């Protein structure tokens, strides 16, 4: 059963069996009764066994037909249900989506996804607010927020859509001058490039450790920190989206690898599950999240 014609025959049989009538099934499928009868007959010939009893006033299963129906019906119903829901999800996809996000993940992953959706659905408008400020999603000022957090956000409805891993690294020039830290606590002797957090977290052998770092460069922009580290100013701790290419090219060298294995979840957060619009659902589907 590998052709579209075979699938059409199976669908015809399922509908006849559900209605227990060729006439009613033909009306539902908007085809002629003779066309439907021929379709079921061809399926029986291919299977080599009759599926339906036709010598009574109403249609009934053969023993084989009943088993075949039970095998196929659930799958057909699931396909119909999914198709119906999918149509309902994408219809009337109009309106404006306000999204709160930050960093390279927002720039390199979320923004292209939004552009792709707008190309498919020109009725949608999107406003992307890049800011490191943590907004309260429940105020309904935003339709969606993208957050990076070890724990699931408690405000709003949160779904994990990805994860990120951070790397501690520095340029070969900096390390040749100031040495290579072997343990997190040795960072206090180095110039660390400070982002939004003055305490860096590490994990080793199921033990968590936080180190208060110091340095003469501070920025809320990851690319600014990355460039300062490339110039040899100090040690940075940044997500892979910023530094992996430089690590591969050896313009930045990874440090403390045994202490930075843990990944941090990335969450999509909406004000509530009930308030998710069809436009936001389309975006979540890009991450493989289907909400019905």
N, C-alpha and C positions, 0 to 999 in steps of 0.2 A: 504494500500500500504506500507507494512513494510519489504518486502523481496528484496534481490538484483535482483531476477528475475523480480519483478514488475518494478523496476527502469530500467532494461534493456528494458522491453516492452515500457515504457514511452519514453526512448531515441530513440527507433526504430520509434515510432509514430512521434516524433518531426522531425526526419530526413526525413521521408517520406513526412511529411507535408511541410517541407522547400523546398524540391526538387520538390514537387508535382508529384513524380514519384517513384514507388517501385524500378525500375531498377537503376536509378541514385543514390538513397539512398543506395541500396545494394552495388553498386560499391564503394561509399564513405566509407561505413562501412566494406567493404571487407568480405561480407557474401553473401549467395545466396538469390535470390529474393523470393524463396519459404519460406526460413527461416524467412525473414523479414515480409512476408505476414502473416505467422503463428503467429509471435510475436505480431503484431498489432491486429490480430483477438482475441488472448487470452486476450489482454488488454480490448478490447471492451466487451468481455464476462464477464470479472470481473467487469467492470463498469456498465454493463447492458444496454448499449446504443451504437449505431454505432457512430464512429468518422469520418469516411470518406465515401463519395459516390463513388461507384465503377462502376456505370452503364453508365459512360460517357467516352469519349475518353481520358480525363485527370482526374486526381484525384481532388476532391473538398471536402470541409468540410461539415459535417452536422452542424446544428445550435449548437448542443451540442459540436461537435468536435472543432468548431472555438473557443468557450469559453474555452474549455479545453486546446487547444493549446496556447491561449493567456496567460493562467494562468501558464503553465509550461515552455514556451519557454524562457522567460526572465531569469528564474533560471538556465536553462540548458546553456544558452549563457554565463551567469556570471561564472558558474563552468568551462566551456571551456576556457574562458578568463583567469581566475585565474590560471588554470592548465598550460596554455601556458606560462604565465608570470613567474610562479614559476619555470618551467623548464629552461627558459631563464636566470633566476636569478642565479640558482645554476650550470649551465653548465660552463665548463672551469674555475672552481674556482681554479685558480692557482695564484701564486705570493706572494709577501711579504707585510704584513701589519705592519706599524710602529704606535704604539699607545703611546700617552703621558697620563700618569695618576699618581695619588698619593694616599697615605693613605690606610686605612684598607678596604675602599669600593673597591678600585682597587685590593687589595690583596685577599679579601674574596668573591667578586662578579664577577668582570671583568675577573680576571685571570682564575678561573674555567670555565667560559663560553668559553674563548679562547681555553682552553685545550679540551673542548668538541667538538668544531668546528673542531679542528685539527684532532681529532680522526675520525670524519666523512669525512673530506676532507684533506687527507694527502698531497695534492698538495699545500696547503697553508702554508706559513711560517709566524710566528708572532714574533715581537720584542716589548717587553713591556719596556718602559722607565719610571721608577718611579722617579719623581722629583717634588718638589714644585714650580719650576720655571714655569711661565706662558709663554708657547711658542706661537709664532705667527703662527697659523695653516694655514694661507693663503700662507705661504712660500713653502708649499708642502713638507716640511721636514718630516711631519707626515701625515698619512692617516686619523687618528682619534685622538681626544683628549677628555678625560672625565673631565668635569669641574663642580665645585660646585659654584653656584653664584645666588644671589637673582634676578638679572636681566639677561635677555637673552643675551648671548654674541653677540656682534655686528660684530665681524670679523668671516668670514666663514659662514657655514650653520649649525644652531644649532637646535637640537630637544630635548625636555625634555624626559628623560627616567626613571626618578625616583625622589625621594626627600629624604632629610635627616633631622633629627631633632637633635639639639644639647642639651646637658644636662650640667648644672652646678652642680658639686658634689664634695664631699670631704669624707675622711675616718672618721668613728666615733671617732677615737683617736684624729685627728686634731680638730674636732668640740668640743670635750670635753675640750680641752685645750684653744681654742681661741674663742669659741662661734659661733653662727649661724647667718649669715647675713640675715636680713629680707627684705632689699631693695637693688637693684643693687648698689646704691651709697655707701653702707656700705662696699663694696669690697675693697675700698681704704685702709681700716684698716686691710686687710688680705694679706697673702702671696699667690699670684696667680701664677699659673704655666703658663708661657707665651709660646704660639705657634707662628704662623705666624702673629698674629694680637695683637697689644697692646691695642686695643679698643674693648671691648665686647659689642655686640648689644643686646638690650632687647626690648620687646614690651608688653605694658600693657594698656588695655582698648583703643586700637587703637592709642596709643601714643608710639612713638619710642624714645629710650634713648640709648646713648653710654657712656660707662664708661672706662676711662683710668685706666688700672690695672698695678700693680707693683708686682715684686717678684724676688726671688733669683735663679730661675730655668727657663731656656729657652731652647726650642728644637723645631726643625721642624718635629720631629717624634712623632706621636700621641701615640704610645705604650709607649714610654719613659715617656711622660707626665702622662699617665694613671698609670704606675708603681710608679712614684714619688708620685702621689696622694694616691695610695694604701698604700704606706709606711708612710703616714701621713705628708708629706712635705707641702702640701698646697691644694688650691682649683683649680680644672681644669674645662675647658669648652670644651667638646668633643662630637663628633657624637655618636649616640646610638650604632653603631656597635662596639665601643670600650668599653662602660661602662654599657650597659643594663644588661648583665649577672651579673656584680658586684652589680648593684642596686638591682636586684632580690635577690641576696645572702646577701644583706645588708653589704657588705664589702665597698661599697661607698653609701653615702646617697645623694639624690637629693636636690638641693637648689633652691630657687627663681622660683619655678615651675609656679607661676602665671605670670612670666615675660618671660618664654622661651617656649611658645606654638607654635610659628610660625615655619613652616618647610621651608627648603631651597631647591630649585630645583637642580637636577643633570642633566647636559646637555651632550649629545654627539655632538661633533662639528667636521665637516669635512671642507676641504678647500672650497668646493662649492657643491651644489646639483648635478651638472652635472658631477663632477669628482668622484662620489662615485663608487667604484669598486664593483663587485659582491661579493667579499670576505667580504668587509665591510658591504654590505647589509645583508649578512648572520648573522653577529654579531648583527646588529640592530634588526633583526627578533627575536633574543633571548630576546630582551626587548619588543617585541610585536609591533615593528615599521616596517611597510612594505612600501617600496618605489619602485614604478613602473614607 
